[in-house]
């Protein structure tokens, strides 16, 4: 397996902004509780805004489509921008403690520039399989398709979603070959069961928000959901870095 080098984010660096207080005492920006809280909120708000901007073309196009299984392929095309945007969002969220100063926009677009091709290499096949699953579910009970087949498709769909989340996380921070990303994403579904269970809970949460409200509401809290995904995946990312990269 190609190691592809360590995670794409750079080493942690001290913030460069500072204020002078007291008798020449120097206070780093965000050192206080209020400053850290403000910086955290600002970083997440900017990343949220950029996520919306990045997926806006597809989101607007999807508004023109009727919510029917027959439009599944067109909906998948509208979702193409989501993969690279999610990868850039994950990159920016992790870069918060590493970047110099409050530069969430720079971190987001750097992550987008580095990862969009690799993100699409896993996102496009996932969407294609997802379309097959949706069409299969739509045809259960028709044309002689047995009812139990729906349960199989639901399991396949859940596994696909969990695999896709793992794959996007890996491509966001590591430079592996696509086939190695696919293997690692599948491997960690079983190797880190607690992470997988947490990921499943987050997928149920996302689905519940969409079903009970709208896709637009979920889009407005997408950065919070991505932050939870990143936090949940900490053990996976640490294990990938320790075992499959040259990082010390």
N, C-alpha and C positions, 0 to 999 in steps of 0.2 A: 504494500500500500504506500502510495506516495505521501510523504509527510507534508509537503507543500509549505513548510515553514511554520512559525508560530502564528498565533492569532493576529488578525490584521490590525487591530487596534494597537497603538504604540504604547510604550511603557508609561506608567503614571508619572505626571509632571506636576510640580507645584504651580499654583496659580500665580500669575504675574502681577495682578492688580493689588494695590495696597493703599492704606490710609496711614497717616501719621497721627498718633494720639499721645497724650501725656508728655513726658520728658523724652521726646525722641523715640518713644516706643512705637514699633511698627505692628499694625494689625492687618492681617490678610483679609481680602474681601470675602465675605461670607463666613467669617470666623465665628460670629455670634449666632445664637439660635435663630433670631429673626432673619438674619442675613442668609443663613443656610436654607431656611424655609422658603424665603423669597426666591432664591436662586433655583431651588428645586421646582417650585411652581412655574417660574418663568421658563425653565428648560422644557418642562413637559408641555406647556401651552404652545411653545414655538414648534416643537416636534409634532404635536397634534395638528396644528395649522398646516404644516408641510405635508403631513400624511394626507390630509383632505385635498390639498392642491395636487398632489401626485396622482391620486385616484380619480380626480374630478372628471376627466374626459370620459372614462368608462362609466362612471356613475351617471352622468348626464345622458349618455347613450342608452343606458339600461332603463331609464324612465320612459323611453319610447316603446319598450317591449311589453307585451302582455305576459303575465305570470302563468305560463303554460309549459308543460314538458316539451312541447314542440319547439320552443325557443331556447332550449337548454344550451345548444351550441352557441347561439348568439350571446346569451348571458355569460358563457365561459369567455368569449372574446372580450366582453366588457370588463371581465375580472382580470384580464391580463396585467394591467398596471398594479394590481394589489400585491403581487409577489415581490417585485423590486421595491415597492414602497414600504412593505412590512420589513424587509431586510434592512433598508436604510434606517427605519425607525428603531429597530433593535440595535443597530450599530450606534446610533446617536445616543440612545438611552444608556448603553454600556460606557460610552465615551465621556459621559458627564463627569466622572471622577478622574478622568485622565487628561481632559482637554485643558488648555491654558485659558482661563477666564470663562465668561459666559458666551460660548460660541455654539449654541445648539444648531443653528442653520448651517454653519460650516461643517459640523460633524455629520449632519443628515446628508448633505449633498456629497460629502466625501464618501460616506457609506454607499450612497446610491451609485456614484461613479465607479467605485471599486467592485460592487457586487451585483449590478443589475443583470449582467450576462449570466453569471452563475445562478442567480436566483431564478431567472427564466428557464434555465436548463432543468430545474426540478419542478418549477411551478407549472410549466406548460404540460408535461406528462401527467401531473397530478390533476389538472383541470380536465384533461382528456379522459382519464379513468373516471373522474367524478361525473362527467356527462354520461358515460356508459351506465354508471350506477343509478343515476337519476332516471334515465330512460328505462332501465330495467324495472325500477320500482313503479314507474308509471304504467307498465304493461303487466304487472302482477294481477292475476285473475282474468286476463284476457289472452286469447290465443293459446290456451292450454297451459299457460305458465302457472305452476302450483303456488299456493299461498305461502308455504314454508320458505320459498325462495326469497321472499321479502326479508325474512330474518337474516338470511345469509348476506344479502346485499347491504343491510344496515350494518352488520359487523364489518364487512369489507369497507364500507364508507367511513366508519369510525377509525378503522386501522389506517386507511389512506390519509385521513385528516391528521392523525397523530404522527404518522411518518412524515407528512409534509411539514408540520411544525418543526420536527427535529431537523429535517433537511435544510429548511430556511435558517434555522439557528446556526447550523454548522457552516453553511456558505457565507453567513454574515461575518464570521470571525476567523475563518480558516481558508487556506487556498488549496484545498484538495481537488483531485480530479472528480468529475461528476459521478463516475461509477463508484468511487470510494465514498463519496457523500451518501449515495444511495445505500450502500452496505452499512455504513455507520449509523445512519438514521434508523434502519431496520434493527440493527444490533441493539441499540439502546432502548428500544421498546421493551425488550425482555431483560436487558442487563440492569436497567434502573426502573424497576416496577413502580416505586413510589413517585418518581418523576412522571412516568406514564399515567399513573392514576391521577396525579395533579393536573396533567395536561388534559385528560379526559374531562375532569371537572370544569376546567376553563373553557373547553369546547362546548360543554352543556350550558355553561353560563352565557357564552356568546350566542348560542342558538336560542336560548330562552329570551335574551334581550331582543333579538330580531323578531321572534314569533310574537312576543307580547307587545312590542312597540313597532319599530320599523328599522330598516337597514340604516337610515339616516341617524337614528339615535345611537346605534352601535358605533357608527363612524365618529360621532362626537366624543365617545369615550374610548376610542380605539387605542390611544396612547396608554391609558391605564391598563387595558387588557394586555397590551404588549409588555408593559412593565411587569405584570404578574407572570406572564409567560417566561420572561427573561429570568426573573427571580426563581421560578420553579425549576428552570433548566440549569441552574448553577452547577449541580453535581455532574451533569452530562458535559458541560463545557469544560469544567475543571479536569475531568477524566480524559477528554479528548486531548487537551493541551498537555497533560502529563504523559500520556501513553503514545501519542501519535505525532507530536511535534518536537522540535529541537529546543523548546523553551526549558530553561533551567528550573 
